[in-house]
Amino acid sequence: MSIALVTADLPVHQLLKVGYAAWARGDMRPLLAMAAPACELTIAGNPALNAGTGTWIGPAAIVQAFAQIRSALILRDMTIESMLVDETRAFVHRHAVHEVISTGRTHETQFVDVLDLRREQITRVQIFYDTATMALMMGQVRVATVTTTGASDPKSSLGG
């Protein structure tokens, strides 16, 4: 049975819940079905550090963006924490657990998706998350470590 037949009479907030639930199972089709032909997706972050970041226009380009993300991350779990929807905009706060393919690390983070809506179609999506921690977990940046010896050792400067 087609998802369109099942969801044809649902209000937009229910359509989004169905779409995000499908996404959590690895199926982007319900959300893509809601995308306007010129839907714009902007994923926060530095493209040199975070997979899929940038601006993508149209469903085919959005599929490419998520293909880039799936080449770097495996979505292990996603929970919708809250969703606020009116006629023109939706705010989705979600929690996700990813496994980073290159490092094997597991990363949990919060996302906020801002969706612009027009006549039950998604015209624009902005995805915000902790890009610095994601880059760190993906092995794209390193954390400086400080070693202390001798006089610069905190114990010796405290007389201990």
C-alpha positions as a printed Julia matrix, in Angstrom:
160×3 Matrix{Float64}:
  0.0    0.0    0.0
  1.29   3.43  -0.89
  2.2    5.84   1.92
  0.18   8.5    0.05
 -3.0    6.45   0.43
 -2.45   5.99   4.14
 -1.53   9.62   4.9
 -3.73  11.51   2.42
 -6.08  13.0    5.02
 -3.62  13.59   7.86
 -2.84  17.11   9.13
  0.68  18.36   8.49
  1.96  17.7   12.04
  0.89  14.06  11.71
  2.53  13.82   8.27
  5.77  15.1    9.81
  5.53  12.54  12.63
  5.05   9.77  10.06
  7.97  11.15   8.02
 10.36  11.4   10.95
  9.38   7.93  12.22
 10.16   6.52   8.77
 13.47   8.42   8.71
 14.39   6.84  12.06
 13.91   3.46  10.34
 16.11   4.57   7.43
 13.34   5.53   5.0
 13.41   9.14   3.78
 10.57   8.69   1.24
  7.68  10.07   3.35
  9.59  13.3    4.09
 10.79  13.59   0.49
  7.19  13.17  -0.67
  6.37  16.35   1.29
  9.25  18.32  -0.28
  8.37  21.02  -2.79
 10.17  20.7   -6.15
 12.54  23.56  -5.2
 12.83  22.6   -1.51
 16.03  24.0   -0.02
 17.96  22.02   2.59
 20.71  23.72   4.58
 22.75  21.6    6.96
 24.91  23.6    9.36
 28.64  23.03   9.48
 31.87  23.24   7.58
 31.83  20.98   4.49
 35.51  20.19   5.05
 34.7   18.81   8.52
 31.08  17.6    8.5
 29.56  15.26   5.9
 26.55  16.58   3.99
 26.87  20.18   5.12
 25.93  22.97   2.78
 22.82  23.94   0.86
 20.99  21.52  -1.39
 18.03  22.4   -3.65
 15.4   19.95  -4.83
 14.57  16.4   -3.75
 17.28  14.78  -5.91
 19.97  17.01  -4.36
 18.6   16.33  -0.88
 18.94  12.6   -1.54
 22.6   13.25  -2.48
 23.17  15.17   0.76
 21.86  12.32   2.86
 23.87   9.81   0.79
 27.0   11.76   1.8
 25.93  11.61   5.43
 25.18   7.88   5.23
 28.65   7.3    3.76
 30.12   8.73   6.99
 27.54   7.93   9.67
 25.21   5.07  10.53
 22.02   6.23  12.25
 21.56   3.88  15.21
 18.65   5.61  16.92
 16.57   8.76  16.56
 13.93  10.08  18.93
 11.72  13.1   18.44
 11.96  15.06  21.69
  9.45  17.73  20.68
  7.72  19.14  17.63
  6.0   22.51  17.24
  4.01  23.0   14.04
  1.79  25.74  12.66
  0.64  26.51   9.11
  3.96  27.95   7.94
  6.73  26.49  10.1
  7.74  23.45  12.1
 10.45  23.1   14.72
 11.63  19.56  15.4
 13.95  18.82  18.31
 15.44  15.35  17.91
 18.03  13.22  19.63
 20.15  10.93  17.47
 22.78   8.28  18.02
 25.23   7.75  15.16
 28.11   5.41  14.61
 30.98   7.08  12.8
 32.11   4.7   10.04
 35.72   5.95   9.87
 36.4    5.82  13.62
 33.86   3.34  14.98
 32.9    5.88  17.63
 29.32   6.28  18.78
 28.08   9.85  18.98
 24.9   11.18  20.59
 23.71  14.67  19.82
 20.7   16.93  19.7
 19.41  18.4   16.45
 16.96  21.18  15.76
 15.3   21.15  12.35
 13.44  24.26  11.19
 11.04  23.54   8.35
  9.21  26.18   6.31
  5.83  24.96   5.06
  3.5   26.07   2.31
  0.25  24.2    1.63
  1.52  21.09   3.45
  4.73  21.03   1.43
  8.2   21.55   2.87
  9.83  24.48   1.08
 12.93  24.88   3.23
 14.74  22.9    5.92
 17.55  24.12   8.18
 19.33  21.54  10.35
 21.32  22.73  13.37
 23.53  20.58  15.64
 26.84  20.6   17.53
 29.1   20.68  14.48
 32.34  20.95  16.46
 31.71  17.79  18.46
 30.57  15.96  15.33
 33.81  16.91  13.54
 35.77  15.72  16.57
 33.92  12.39  16.67
 34.48  11.91  12.93
 38.22  12.3   13.45
 38.34  15.51  11.4
 39.87  17.6   14.2
 42.03  16.74  17.17
 41.91  18.04  20.69
 45.11  19.58  21.98
 46.54  17.74  24.94
 48.74  19.34  27.54
 51.36  17.44  29.44
 52.81  18.93  32.56
 56.28  18.24  33.92
 58.57  19.94  36.36
 57.87  23.55  37.3
 54.79  23.78  35.12
 53.25  20.79  36.92
 50.24  22.1   38.89
 51.3   20.06  41.94
 54.74  21.68  42.12
 53.37  25.2   41.84
 51.04  24.48  44.73
 53.89  23.37  46.97
 52.71  19.74  46.95
